Amino acid sequence: MRTQGSSTDLARALLDPAGTFDSPEEVVKSAGLSRDRKLEILCIWAYDAAELAVAEEEGMGGGELSQLDAVMSALNGLTGGYESERVAPTKHRGFCLSAKRRRTGTPA
């Protein structure tokens, strides 16, 4: 985390993960965050990255690059992978719903 330790930093991370952390891997390695907080931050980051990818696909690029692959890799590391067979049929793919199901044991 570019700045560490306070609840303000956590609030900022939940609003703007890419602006708070240098990489998704930094979230995974952050000793000050619980696994649930890491998943929450990475899911927000994944949604933001998917939005950027959709915008790029629709010809509205030119801003920051989507880090969707790096975020998915970090999520996979925390959850043991996500079930691509059981995700939402949208461009956002429902990866965080899948991660939450695996974490809590809720059936798909």
N, C-alpha and C positions, 0 to 999 in steps of 0.2 A: 504494500500500500504506500502510496507516495507520502502520505502523512499517516501516522499510526496512533491507534489506541483509543480515541475518544468516540462517544456516541455520535458526534457530528460526523466523524469519518465514516461510520457505519451507515448513517443516513445518506451521506453523499454516495457511498458505494451502491446502495440500493436504488438510488436515482440515476446514477451515471457510472456504471462499473468500468467502462472503457476510459473514462476520465479520471478514475480513482486508482486503477491498477494498470501496470505496464503491460500485463499479459494475463490471459485466463489461468495460465500455470501459476502465476503469482497468487491468485486466489486460492488454488489448491494447496499451495505451500504455506499459506498464512497461518501461523500458529495461534493467532489471536481470535480466529473464527471457528465456531463449531461446524461440524459437517453440514448441519441443516442450514446454517447461514451461508456456507460456501455454495450449497445447492441453490439457495434462493438467489444469491448474487449471480451465479452462472446462468440460471434460468432467465433472469432479466436480461443479462448480456446476450444470451442466445436469441431471445425475442428481438432485441434491438438489432443484432447482426442479421437475423432473417429479414427484418424490415429493410435494412440497407441492401441486402441481396435482391429483394423484390424490386426496390426502387431502381437499382442498377439494371435489372432485367427489363424494366419498363422504360429505360432510356433516361432516367433521372439521376445518373451518377455524377461523379465529379467531386464528391465530398470525401469523407474518410472511407477507408476500405473495410469491408465486412470481414470480421474475424471468425466467421461461423465454424470453419473447420477446426480452428484452435479451441474454440469454446466447446464444441462437441467432443473433442479429444479430452478436454478437462472433465467434462461431465461423465464421459465414459470411464475415466479413471476413478471418479468418485463412486459411481453406481455399478461398475462392472459391466457397463454397456447398456444401451437402451434397445427395446424391442421394436425393430423397424416394421415388423408384421402387425403390430397393434398400436398404431399411432393414427392421429387424425389425418384425413385426406386433404390437408391444406398445405400451402407452401411452408407453413410454420411447423408442420409435422408432429406437433404435440409431444415433442421430446421431453418436456418437463413434466407433463402428466404421466408419462411412462416412468420417469425417474421417481416420481412420488409414489406411484403404485408399487414399484419394486422396493422402495424404502419402507413403506408401511405394510406391505403384504396384501394390499387391497386388490381384489381380482380385477382384471382388465375388462 
